[in-house]
Amino acid sequence: MEIHTNGDDCLIPDNRKRDTAFMRRVLAANLLSIRKVRNMSQEGMEEATGVSTNEIGKIEREETSAGLDTITALALGLGLEVKQLLDLDMDAAAVSLNRNGGSE
C-alpha cells in the first residue's frame, strides 16, 4: 500500500485518499439532489444555511473537502442530520419531504 502525506506530515494510506474523494462525491451528489428537489438556488441554500454560494458551488463541483463545521451548518440549515448528507443511499425526495431529519 502506498502512503502519501497531506502536507501536514500526516500519513494517509493510498486507499484512504480514494475514500475521501468518494465521500466528496457522495456529499456533492446529495447536496445537489436536495437543492434540486427543493427547487432551491445556491443563494437560497446560502440563506438557509449560512454557507456561502461560493463554498456550496465548490462542494457541488467536488473542488473542496467540506469541513465538519460546514457540513453541520448545511445539515442544520436544511433541517437534516449530518449522516443524511453523507448517506450513500440517500433519497432526496424523501429527505425533502421530511425536513426535520427524523424517520417518516
Phi, psi and chi 1 to 4 in degrees:
 res  aa     phi    psi   chi1   chi2   chi3   chi4
   1 MET       -  133.2  168.5 -175.1  -19.4      -
   2 GLU   -80.9  148.7  -77.3 -170.8   50.9      -
   3 ILE  -118.9  135.7  -57.8  -71.4      -      -
   4 HIS  -122.6  157.5  -59.2  -82.9      -      -
   5 THR  -103.7  154.7   64.6      -      -      -
   6 ASN   -98.9   14.4   67.5   -1.0      -      -
   7 GLY    94.2  -14.6      -      -      -      -
   8 ASP  -110.9   23.3  -64.4  -34.1      -      -
   9 ASP    61.4   23.0  -63.5  -34.7      -      -
  10 CYS   -98.3  128.5  177.8      -      -      -
  11 LEU   -82.9  132.0  -62.0  179.3      -      -
  12 ILE  -123.9  119.1  -58.7  173.0      -      -
  13 PRO   -60.7  148.0  -15.8   25.8      -      -
  14 ASP   -54.8  -42.8 -169.3   46.4      -      -
  15 ASN   -66.5  -27.4   64.3  -26.8      -      -
  16 ARG   -70.9  -35.4  177.7  116.6 -176.6 -119.7
  17 LYS   -60.4  -40.1  -78.3 -176.5   63.9  122.1
  18 ARG   -65.9  -38.4  -74.2 -168.7  -64.4  -89.2
  19 ASP   -63.8  -40.5  -69.2  -15.0      -      -
  20 THR   -67.9  -37.5   57.3      -      -      -
  21 ALA   -64.7  -39.0      -      -      -      -
  22 PHE   -64.0  -44.2  176.4   73.5      -      -
  23 MET   -68.4  -31.5  -70.7  -49.6  -61.8      -
  24 ARG   -61.1  -41.5  -97.1 -163.3  -40.5  -90.5
  25 ARG   -64.5  -42.4 -159.5  168.5  -50.5  123.6
  26 VAL   -62.6  -49.0  168.5      -      -      -
  27 LEU   -60.3  -44.0  176.5   60.2      -      -
  28 ALA   -60.3  -47.6      -      -      -      -
  29 ALA   -65.0  -43.2      -      -      -      -
  30 ASN   -66.5  -43.2  -72.4  -10.5      -      -
  31 LEU   -63.0  -46.2 -166.3   60.9      -      -
  32 LEU   -63.6  -42.2 -176.3   60.3      -      -
  33 SER   -61.2  -46.4  -66.4      -      -      -
  34 ILE   -61.7  -43.9  -69.3  166.3      -      -
  35 ARG   -61.8  -43.2 -163.0  165.3   61.6   73.4
  36 LYS   -69.2  -44.3  -65.0  -61.7 -178.1 -174.5
  37 VAL   -62.3  -35.7  165.8      -      -      -
  38 ARG   -85.2    2.2  -68.1 -174.4 -179.2 -177.6
  39 ASN    52.8   47.3 -162.5   26.7      -      -
  40 MET  -110.2  131.4 -179.7 -179.1  -85.9      -
  41 SER   -78.5  168.7   65.9      -      -      -
  42 GLN   -62.9  -34.4  -72.9 -177.5  -15.3      -
  43 GLU   -64.8  -41.3  -69.8   79.3    9.5      -
  44 GLY   -64.7  -37.7      -      -      -      -
  45 MET   -67.2  -37.5 -174.0  169.8  -79.8      -
  46 GLU   -61.6  -43.7  177.2 -178.9   34.9      -
  47 GLU   -62.0  -39.9  -72.0  176.7   21.8      -
  48 ALA   -74.8  -31.5      -      -      -      -
  49 THR  -113.1  -21.1   65.3      -      -      -
  50 GLY    81.1    2.4      -      -      -      -
  51 VAL   -91.3  131.2  177.0      -      -      -
  52 SER   -64.1  152.8   73.2      -      -      -
  53 THR   -60.7  -34.6   55.6      -      -      -
  54 ASN   -60.1  -46.7 -175.4   43.1      -      -
  55 GLU   -68.1  -41.7 -173.6   70.6   10.5      -
  56 ILE   -59.3  -45.7  -68.5  166.2      -      -
  57 GLY   -60.7  -43.0      -      -      -      -
  58 LYS   -63.8  -39.2  -74.6 -179.0  178.5 -179.0
  59 ILE   -65.4  -46.9  -66.1  167.3      -      -
  60 GLU   -64.5  -29.4  -70.9 -179.3  -10.1      -
  61 ARG   -91.8    5.1  -68.4 -173.1  -56.3  -86.7
  62 GLU    59.7   33.9  -57.8  172.0   39.5      -
  63 GLU   -92.8   -7.2  -66.5  175.0   -5.4      -
  64 THR  -146.6  155.6 -170.5      -      -      -
  65 SER   -97.3  111.2  -66.8      -      -      -
  66 ALA   -67.5  136.7      -      -      -      -
  67 GLY   -80.6  169.1      -      -      -      -
  68 LEU   -59.4  -39.4 -175.6   57.2      -      -
  69 ASP   -61.9  -42.1  -70.1  -15.2      -      -
  70 THR   -67.9  -45.5  -59.9      -      -      -
  71 ILE   -62.4  -40.4  -65.3  170.4      -      -
  72 THR   -65.3  -43.5  -58.5      -      -      -
  73 ALA   -61.7  -41.5      -      -      -      -
  74 LEU   -61.6  -49.0  -71.4  166.1      -      -
  75 ALA   -61.4  -49.9      -      -      -      -
  76 LEU   -61.8  -44.0  -69.1  174.1      -      -
  77 GLY   -64.6  -27.9      -      -      -      -
  78 LEU   -94.5    0.0  -64.9  169.5      -      -
  79 GLY    72.8   32.2      -      -      -      -
  80 LEU  -120.1  172.0  -56.0  172.4      -      -
  81 GLU   -95.7  150.6  -65.2  177.1   21.3      -
  82 VAL   -53.1  -42.5  168.0      -      -      -
  83 LYS   -61.0  -27.5   66.8 -178.2 -179.4  180.0
  84 GLN   -68.9  -36.3  -69.6  175.1  -68.9      -
  85 LEU   -68.5  -23.7  -73.7  178.7      -      -
  86 LEU  -106.1    8.6  -59.3  173.8      -      -
  87 ASP   -73.0  125.2 -171.9  -14.2      -      -
  88 LEU   -64.7  -28.5  -58.7  177.7      -      -
  89 ASP  -114.5   31.9  -60.9  -46.1      -      -
  90 MET   -62.1  136.4 -172.8 -156.0   65.5      -
  91 ASP  -104.6  101.3  178.3   -6.7      -      -
  92 ALA   -58.7  -36.6      -      -      -      -
  93 ALA   -66.2  -42.8      -      -      -      -
  94 ALA   -67.5  -41.9      -      -      -      -
  95 VAL   -64.3  -37.1  168.1      -      -      -
  96 SER   -65.7  -38.1 -178.9      -      -      -
  97 LEU   -74.3  -27.0  -66.0  173.9      -      -
  98 ASN  -108.9   72.8 -174.6   13.7      -      -
  99 ARG   -71.4   -9.7  -67.5  179.4 -175.1 -134.1
 100 ASN   -89.5   -1.2  -66.6  -34.7      -      -
 101 GLY    78.7   -0.2      -      -      -      -
 102 GLY   -88.3 -178.8      -      -      -      -
 103 SER   -77.7  149.9  -61.9      -      -      -
 104 GLU   -87.3      -  -69.4 -174.1   -7.6      -
